[in-house]
């Protein structure tokens, strides 16, 4: 899914300068950063969360707080994606 989004942006934008020079390009960058952050959060959760939830880690992490952070980022990425759907590349 991430690869098709990058390919779509590549085909729609006139060049690398359009990433910062157009509203559409800035939305593409924002969505890519959000998706990257979700990947990092998911990797950290997979590696660290099980032991911390069990109380074996350096400090326990409430599950609701962790899920809340991921949910906020995910909603933001979906909001940017909705903005992209209505934006026209220039």
Biotite code that builds the C-alpha atoms (Angstrom):
import biotite.structure as struc

atoms = struc.array([
    struc.Atom([0.000, 0.000, 0.000], chain_id="A", res_id=1, res_name="UNK", atom_name="CA", element="C"),
    struc.Atom([2.832, 2.374, 0.835], chain_id="A", res_id=2, res_name="UNK", atom_name="CA", element="C"),
    struc.Atom([4.595, 1.555, -2.430], chain_id="A", res_id=3, res_name="UNK", atom_name="CA", element="C"),
    struc.Atom([1.507, 2.268, -4.530], chain_id="A", res_id=4, res_name="UNK", atom_name="CA", element="C"),
    struc.Atom([1.045, 5.609, -2.771], chain_id="A", res_id=5, res_name="UNK", atom_name="CA", element="C"),
    struc.Atom([4.638, 6.586, -3.524], chain_id="A", res_id=6, res_name="UNK", atom_name="CA", element="C"),
    struc.Atom([4.237, 5.511, -7.155], chain_id="A", res_id=7, res_name="UNK", atom_name="CA", element="C"),
    struc.Atom([0.994, 7.461, -7.479], chain_id="A", res_id=8, res_name="UNK", atom_name="CA", element="C"),
    struc.Atom([2.605, 10.619, -6.084], chain_id="A", res_id=9, res_name="UNK", atom_name="CA", element="C"),
    struc.Atom([5.610, 10.154, -8.384], chain_id="A", res_id=10, res_name="UNK", atom_name="CA", element="C"),
    struc.Atom([3.339, 9.977, -11.421], chain_id="A", res_id=11, res_name="UNK", atom_name="CA", element="C"),
    struc.Atom([1.140, 12.910, -10.380], chain_id="A", res_id=12, res_name="UNK", atom_name="CA", element="C"),
    struc.Atom([3.803, 15.397, -9.329], chain_id="A", res_id=13, res_name="UNK", atom_name="CA", element="C"),
    struc.Atom([5.900, 17.276, -11.871], chain_id="A", res_id=14, res_name="UNK", atom_name="CA", element="C"),
    struc.Atom([9.152, 16.679, -9.994], chain_id="A", res_id=15, res_name="UNK", atom_name="CA", element="C"),
    struc.Atom([10.841, 16.587, -6.585], chain_id="A", res_id=16, res_name="UNK", atom_name="CA", element="C"),
    struc.Atom([10.440, 20.359, -6.133], chain_id="A", res_id=17, res_name="UNK", atom_name="CA", element="C"),
    struc.Atom([6.665, 19.887, -6.247], chain_id="A", res_id=18, res_name="UNK", atom_name="CA", element="C"),
    struc.Atom([6.821, 17.997, -2.944], chain_id="A", res_id=19, res_name="UNK", atom_name="CA", element="C"),
    struc.Atom([7.509, 21.238, -1.091], chain_id="A", res_id=20, res_name="UNK", atom_name="CA", element="C"),
    struc.Atom([6.169, 23.668, -3.669], chain_id="A", res_id=21, res_name="UNK", atom_name="CA", element="C"),
    struc.Atom([2.567, 22.485, -3.839], chain_id="A", res_id=22, res_name="UNK", atom_name="CA", element="C"),
    struc.Atom([-0.132, 21.762, -1.307], chain_id="A", res_id=23, res_name="UNK", atom_name="CA", element="C"),
    struc.Atom([-0.579, 18.304, -2.772], chain_id="A", res_id=24, res_name="UNK", atom_name="CA", element="C"),
    struc.Atom([3.134, 17.584, -2.410], chain_id="A", res_id=25, res_name="UNK", atom_name="CA", element="C"),
    struc.Atom([3.149, 18.721, 1.206], chain_id="A", res_id=26, res_name="UNK", atom_name="CA", element="C"),
    struc.Atom([0.187, 16.440, 1.931], chain_id="A", res_id=27, res_name="UNK", atom_name="CA", element="C"),
    struc.Atom([2.076, 13.540, 0.317], chain_id="A", res_id=28, res_name="UNK", atom_name="CA", element="C"),
    struc.Atom([5.091, 14.242, 2.544], chain_id="A", res_id=29, res_name="UNK", atom_name="CA", element="C"),
    struc.Atom([2.908, 14.522, 5.633], chain_id="A", res_id=30, res_name="UNK", atom_name="CA", element="C"),
    struc.Atom([1.198, 11.223, 4.853], chain_id="A", res_id=31, res_name="UNK", atom_name="CA", element="C"),
    struc.Atom([4.546, 9.514, 4.232], chain_id="A", res_id=32, res_name="UNK", atom_name="CA", element="C"),
    struc.Atom([5.905, 10.804, 7.550], chain_id="A", res_id=33, res_name="UNK", atom_name="CA", element="C"),
    struc.Atom([2.783, 9.613, 9.362], chain_id="A", res_id=34, res_name="UNK", atom_name="CA", element="C"),
    struc.Atom([2.961, 6.187, 7.736], chain_id="A", res_id=35, res_name="UNK", atom_name="CA", element="C"),
    struc.Atom([6.637, 5.955, 8.671], chain_id="A", res_id=36, res_name="UNK", atom_name="CA", element="C"),
    struc.Atom([5.811, 6.881, 12.256], chain_id="A", res_id=37, res_name="UNK", atom_name="CA", element="C"),
    struc.Atom([3.161, 4.150, 12.339], chain_id="A", res_id=38, res_name="UNK", atom_name="CA", element="C"),
    struc.Atom([5.746, 1.638, 11.135], chain_id="A", res_id=39, res_name="UNK", atom_name="CA", element="C"),
    struc.Atom([8.148, 2.711, 13.892], chain_id="A", res_id=40, res_name="UNK", atom_name="CA", element="C"),
    struc.Atom([5.428, 2.535, 16.548], chain_id="A", res_id=41, res_name="UNK", atom_name="CA", element="C"),
    struc.Atom([4.363, -0.908, 15.338], chain_id="A", res_id=42, res_name="UNK", atom_name="CA", element="C"),
    struc.Atom([7.929, -2.210, 15.434], chain_id="A", res_id=43, res_name="UNK", atom_name="CA", element="C"),
    struc.Atom([8.464, -0.830, 18.927], chain_id="A", res_id=44, res_name="UNK", atom_name="CA", element="C"),
    struc.Atom([5.193, -2.354, 20.101], chain_id="A", res_id=45, res_name="UNK", atom_name="CA", element="C"),
    struc.Atom([6.131, -5.739, 18.715], chain_id="A", res_id=46, res_name="UNK", atom_name="CA", element="C"),
    struc.Atom([9.534, -5.683, 20.390], chain_id="A", res_id=47, res_name="UNK", atom_name="CA", element="C"),
    struc.Atom([8.864, -3.993, 23.710], chain_id="A", res_id=48, res_name="UNK", atom_name="CA", element="C"),
    struc.Atom([5.207, -3.985, 24.621], chain_id="A", res_id=49, res_name="UNK", atom_name="CA", element="C"),
    struc.Atom([4.673, -7.686, 25.512], chain_id="A", res_id=50, res_name="UNK", atom_name="CA", element="C"),
    struc.Atom([7.389, -7.734, 28.180], chain_id="A", res_id=51, res_name="UNK", atom_name="CA", element="C"),
    struc.Atom([6.359, -4.353, 29.590], chain_id="A", res_id=52, res_name="UNK", atom_name="CA", element="C"),
    struc.Atom([2.719, -5.372, 29.808], chain_id="A", res_id=53, res_name="UNK", atom_name="CA", element="C"),
    struc.Atom([3.813, -8.455, 31.714], chain_id="A", res_id=54, res_name="UNK", atom_name="CA", element="C"),
    struc.Atom([5.739, -6.228, 34.122], chain_id="A", res_id=55, res_name="UNK", atom_name="CA", element="C"),
    struc.Atom([9.149, -7.611, 33.126], chain_id="A", res_id=56, res_name="UNK", atom_name="CA", element="C"),
    struc.Atom([10.377, -4.457, 31.395], chain_id="A", res_id=57, res_name="UNK", atom_name="CA", element="C"),
    struc.Atom([12.060, -1.428, 32.909], chain_id="A", res_id=58, res_name="UNK", atom_name="CA", element="C"),
    struc.Atom([8.668, 0.129, 33.635], chain_id="A", res_id=59, res_name="UNK", atom_name="CA", element="C"),
    struc.Atom([5.150, -1.037, 32.905], chain_id="A", res_id=60, res_name="UNK", atom_name="CA", element="C"),
    struc.Atom([3.289, 0.785, 30.123], chain_id="A", res_id=61, res_name="UNK", atom_name="CA", element="C"),
    struc.Atom([-0.477, 1.092, 30.294], chain_id="A", res_id=62, res_name="UNK", atom_name="CA", element="C"),
    struc.Atom([-1.929, -0.504, 27.180], chain_id="A", res_id=63, res_name="UNK", atom_name="CA", element="C"),
    struc.Atom([-4.520, 2.238, 26.751], chain_id="A", res_id=64, res_name="UNK", atom_name="CA", element="C"),
    struc.Atom([-1.824, 4.916, 26.566], chain_id="A", res_id=65, res_name="UNK", atom_name="CA", element="C"),
    struc.Atom([0.125, 3.017, 23.918], chain_id="A", res_id=66, res_name="UNK", atom_name="CA", element="C"),
    struc.Atom([-2.966, 2.283, 21.845], chain_id="A", res_id=67, res_name="UNK", atom_name="CA", element="C"),
    struc.Atom([-4.087, 5.884, 22.201], chain_id="A", res_id=68, res_name="UNK", atom_name="CA", element="C"),
    struc.Atom([-0.808, 7.159, 20.741], chain_id="A", res_id=69, res_name="UNK", atom_name="CA", element="C"),
    struc.Atom([-1.074, 4.797, 17.770], chain_id="A", res_id=70, res_name="UNK", atom_name="CA", element="C"),
    struc.Atom([-4.717, 5.714, 17.256], chain_id="A", res_id=71, res_name="UNK", atom_name="CA", element="C"),
    struc.Atom([-3.982, 9.457, 17.192], chain_id="A", res_id=72, res_name="UNK", atom_name="CA", element="C"),
    struc.Atom([-1.292, 8.982, 14.535], chain_id="A", res_id=73, res_name="UNK", atom_name="CA", element="C"),
    struc.Atom([-3.523, 6.645, 12.527], chain_id="A", res_id=74, res_name="UNK", atom_name="CA", element="C"),
    struc.Atom([-6.452, 9.081, 12.528], chain_id="A", res_id=75, res_name="UNK", atom_name="CA", element="C"),
    struc.Atom([-4.099, 11.873, 11.435], chain_id="A", res_id=76, res_name="UNK", atom_name="CA", element="C"),
    struc.Atom([-2.810, 9.747, 8.534], chain_id="A", res_id=77, res_name="UNK", atom_name="CA", element="C"),
    struc.Atom([-6.375, 8.933, 7.466], chain_id="A", res_id=78, res_name="UNK", atom_name="CA", element="C"),
    struc.Atom([-7.292, 12.619, 7.628], chain_id="A", res_id=79, res_name="UNK", atom_name="CA", element="C"),
    struc.Atom([-4.342, 13.514, 5.399], chain_id="A", res_id=80, res_name="UNK", atom_name="CA", element="C"),
    struc.Atom([-5.302, 10.698, 3.014], chain_id="A", res_id=81, res_name="UNK", atom_name="CA", element="C"),
    struc.Atom([-8.823, 12.145, 2.813], chain_id="A", res_id=82, res_name="UNK", atom_name="CA", element="C"),
    struc.Atom([-7.314, 15.523, 2.046], chain_id="A", res_id=83, res_name="UNK", atom_name="CA", element="C"),
    struc.Atom([-5.219, 13.976, -0.704], chain_id="A", res_id=84, res_name="UNK", atom_name="CA", element="C"),
    struc.Atom([-8.294, 12.391, -2.253], chain_id="A", res_id=85, res_name="UNK", atom_name="CA", element="C"),
    struc.Atom([-9.839, 15.818, -2.751], chain_id="A", res_id=86, res_name="UNK", atom_name="CA", element="C"),
    struc.Atom([-6.635, 17.675, -3.693], chain_id="A", res_id=87, res_name="UNK", atom_name="CA", element="C"),
    struc.Atom([-5.429, 18.239, -7.223], chain_id="A", res_id=88, res_name="UNK", atom_name="CA", element="C"),
    struc.Atom([-1.733, 17.941, -8.015], chain_id="A", res_id=89, res_name="UNK", atom_name="CA", element="C"),
    struc.Atom([-0.319, 21.116, -9.489], chain_id="A", res_id=90, res_name="UNK", atom_name="CA", element="C"),
])
